[in-house]
Amino acid sequence: MSASDIDIELLADRVDELQLNLHAAKVAITILSSCVASLSGDRDVLINSVKESWDKQGKIEFEFDAAPDYEEKLKEKILQLL
């Protein structure tokens, strides 16, 4: 097996691990979100709380160079998960 084949296999393993971690995180967020909504009696309690904090916080400072539309895309994904 060549070095590039080994590299590809390692990358494929990492992708599989990242996909599993992402799926587990999505399931956990969904469960926790459902629990909070059930306890509060308000289905949108987390979404409203997050939006309110974003309004107060202002622009997010990232620790890396992010594309100009990254923050908006990130916020959309977060709200979808909640």
N, C-alpha and C positions, 0 to 999 in steps of 0.2 A: 504494500500500500504506500503510495507516494505521500509526501508531506502535505500537498494540497488536498488530497483525499482525506487525510486526518483532520486538517483544518475545517473542511466542509462538514465532516462528521461531528466535530466539536461544536461548530456553529449550529448545526441541526439540533443537537442535544440542548444547547442553550435556548434555542427558539421554542422547543418543546417545553422546557422548564418555565420560560416566561409565559407561554400560553396557559399552562396549568396554574401558575401564580395569578395571572390576570383573571382567569375564570373563578378561582377560589375567592379572590378579592371582590369580584362582582356579586357572587352569591352571598358572601358575608355582608356586604353593604346593603343588598336587598333585604336580607333577614333583619338586620339592625334597623333599617329605615321603616320596615313594616312594624316592628316592635314599638318604635318611638311614635309612629303615627297612631297605632292602636292605643297606646298608653295616654297620648295627649287628646285623642278624639278628633284630631285635625289631620286629615290625609296629607296636607301640604305644609305641615309645620316645619320640616327640615328645609324644604325649598324656600319658604318665606324667610326663615332665619338666615340662611346662607345669602340670599339676595340682599337682605338688610345689612348684613355685615360687609358685603362687597361694596354697598353704597357708602358705608362709613369709612371703609379702609382705603378706597381709591385704587390706583393702579398697582398691580402685583409686581414686585421686583423679583426676577428670576436669577438664579445663580449661574446661568449659562446664557449664551446668545440665543435668543428665541426669535422666531419669525414675527413680524408685526401683528399677525392675526392669531398668534399662538394663545394668548390670554383668552380671547373670545372663544376659540375652539375648546380650550380647557374647561371654561365655565359651562359651555353647552354640554360637554361630556359629564361633568359633575352633576348637573341638574338632571340629566337623563338617568343617572344611577340612583338618585334620591327618589 
